[in-house]
Each structure stands twice: as structure tokens, then as C-alpha cells.
Amino acid sequence: MVKAVRQNQKTDKNDALAIAQTLFLPEVSFINGKSIEQQQLQSIQRLRELAIKSQNASQKQIVSLLLELNIRLPNTQGGILRGLEGVLEDGEINLSDTFRATLSVAKVQLENMISAIGEYDKYLEQSIQSLPDCKKLLKLEGVGPVNAVNLYIALGANQSQPFKSGKNASACIGLTPIQHSSGGKEVMGTIGKYCKNGSLRSQLITGAMSVVIKVIKYGAKTKKELWLQGLMQRRGNRCAAVALANKTVRTAYSLLQNNTEYHAA
């Protein structure tokens, strides 16, 4: 916010002036600080995301380097590990001892990353069990441990609620249509391509898409699934998944704000 108000170059004087000017701007939304539990969950989540990125980068690097030597490996996690083990044990492949040792180190490094991700997942589940507010979010459709943690971090607890309503929370995550109105004519577009919470939005929509696939395969059994089924028929599966993710954020906000439990009708 200060960056948008600050004039001229970034200096301590200009930053202080921009902060003072921001305080007098109308309808400025300020973000409250996170609790200790939220900060710790966020740290575990970010370490997990870093491990996943490192694992994907390592897998792609190994596959690409061996492909240059005319050695093709599968793109799956298990296929890469089995393929590396086969390459290391195959004495007919013309590879130097140094390169074989390097591949062995890369294989061990990849296995350690995979093991670390499993440990992070276990610690996240343990943290959820110790937090009632976070645990109750698991009952929502399309919400697993990762989405439960993300919603708990984004929406906050009752004493540090950063949003005035569930609609504002959903809009901040990027699950509401972008408005482009002029001359008294309201025009509502798509949810937008870019948003600051892109990772959270993507994971929520992925979880909602799993519910869409479940409804297609097994049919609707609850009122929300009947609503989702009708929306799928009118607007398509992707639009229905975004709408369900939007509803999930609003419901999660209500659960945390009012300290209630979710029961599917």
C-alpha cells in the first residue's frame, strides 16, 4: 500500500511520508497480524512447498540430462527412481565411474526430498489435530489437510479476523468475478488471470474439481451437490468448481467467525 502512495524514490523520508498519508486515506483495509499458531503452520507449509519445488526441479533435471545421453526415463516419481537404479546397476551402459557416482548422489538427494515432503505432511496433520478451528475445516467438501491449513492461515481466528465478510475473503483470494464498470453500466468478467493468492486459489479449485468429478461419477447426495450438479449443467464443470471454491471460502469464514461446526444437509 505504501508503495502505491509513495512519491519519488524510496528513502526513509519518503516512506515515512507515504505511511502518514496512507493513514488519512478513506476506506483503506489494514491486515492484522497472524497468531503464533498461524505463523508456525505457514512456516511448515512454505517449507513443504519449497521441498515440492525442489523435488520437481530435480526430477526434470535428471530426466533431461539422461535424455541427452540417449537414456530415457519415465516422468513419474517412482519411474525415475527405478530407472536411476537400473542405470546405475547396468554395466553395459557406457558411463564413467565419476558420472555413476554423481547419479547416485542425485538419486539419494531426490529420495531425501521425497521423504522430507512425507514428513512435512505428517507434521501438518499433527498440527491440524491440535487446532480445533483448523480441524473443523476438514469437513468441507474438497478440503484436505493442505487446504484446511491454507484457509486457517488466510482467514485467521476470531480475535484477528482480517475480513469483514466471507465475500471480502473470497474476493481477496481471487474467487469472485472481476468488475469492469463504466458509465453506470456494470460488467462482470471472469475471476481474473492474476491474483496475489494464486497458490491458495489453485489448490481450492483443484479440491473443488475433485468434488465435481465425484458428483459426475456417483451422483449428487447432498443439497450442495444438487446445487453443484445444476450449475455444472448450466455453466460447465470448471465454472462450477470455481463457484464451489468460492462457497467453500465463505463457509470456512462463517465457521471460524461464529465458532460453529459444518454439517452437510
Buried (B, 14 or more C-beta within 10 A) or exposed (E): EBEEBBEEEEEEEBBEBBEEEBEEEEEEEEEEEBBEBBEEBBEBBEBBBBBBEBBEEBBEEBBEBBEEEEBEBEEEEEEBBEBBEEBBEEEEEEBEEEEBEEBBEBBEBBEBBBEBBEEBBEBBBEBBEEBEBBBBBBBBBBBBBBBBBBBBBBBBBEEEBBBEEBBBBBBBBBBBBBEEEEEEEEEEEEBEEEBEBEEBBEBBBBBBBEBBEBBEEEEBEEEBBBBBBEBBEEEEBEBBBBBBBBBBBBBBBBBBBEEEEBEEE
